[in-house]
């Protein structure tokens, strides 16, 4: 790997060889979070008994990994803006591997919770740097298509992870789940070390100090487009969390669906999310990303409103509820990739920090939705429908008031064409930096 290739966008693109390889590597990094959260869920009762813990103490291990995923992004993102993407990524993967090994050996619930916090922080490096690396290399249409491709992983990982965890438990104990996560982390470390080039040129890197990091965060949060799209994406994630936390109780306790039938319905909705993301990718360049995002937000709001009205006034028929949930979850496939692309669009040189804030917003705002559903009880579908309706309406309002960047299709396509020809959309004007970008 030559020095020139290390420090230029063109060099990184040549070393990657193909977008498919890049997508597979970043897809694996993106899957870290869902796999770390969901794969051990079937093992919670078993580890609770073995470690002599209560159910609430066992749930603390889930809270810990979510906190690690949120806070870890705030650390890894700015560091990657200063030293490049590879080193923080490799360190994060190494931390993840060590934490996973120690989780498998853990002898108490509190030790496991602490190690899950560390495991989440390691996984966060993969997630935040995956988004930042896409923004390093692509813009406009290309970036939107790439983020839509990552929706394939985002949609499938939560489905496959609990299934994989259940199969692992058929042959071993809960500790075996963390052994498998260790193996997955080791594989990704090797792949990243040998196949993933540096995507952030040296001339785009920012000084590494706490003051500049906070100034960068402040400037990002002060930008209406970034803040609006970050909150829109976070509220969209909140709708997903409300669905995940509430649908199990609603469909199984109220409508008497078996766990097997519920898993089929859950899987169908996730497939709808994935397919919508791929349709979004096909439409990018023909239909403005902002238009697709707005249609998705309005569709989720309308369907969630219909579900709420029906649940509050009518005896909600199961086929109607299943169909509405399918449409609502699928429509998020037009919201999430476009909010990511639009939030990062103007922030290429600090895309690590921007990606970190974006990820934290999604996890924090999204995670708040789950307990809100539980506060309303599980005796009807109203609490779930009310939370979903509230957050998607808020997401739509946030996008309309703050998130719209005013890009038309011609401008977006032109931006994409610049990137495809190796010219950064936000290339600096100084002669020395413009020349080195080549």
Secondary structure, DSSP 8 states (H G I E B T S, - for coil): --HHHHT-HHHHHHHH--HHHHHHHHHHHHHHHHHHHHTTGGGHHHHHHHTT--HHHHHHHHHHHHHHHHHHHHHHHHHHHHH-HHHHHHHHHHHHHHHHHHHHH--SHHHHHHHHHHHHHHHHHHHHHHHHHHHHH--HHHHHHHHHHHHHHHHHHHHHHHHHHHHHHTTS-HHHHHHHHHHHHHHHHHHHHHH----S-GGG-----HHHHHHHHHHHHH-HHHHHHHHHHHHHHHHHHHHHHHHHHIIIIIS---HHHHHHHHHHHHHHHHHHHHHHHHHBTTB-HHHHHHHHHHHHHHHHHHHHHHHHHS---HHHHHHHHHHHHHHHHHHHHHHHHHHHTT-STTHHHHHHHHHHHHHHHHHHHHHHHHHT-SSSSHHHHHHHHHHHHHHHHHIIIII-----HHHHHHHHHHHHTT--TT--SSHHHHHHT-
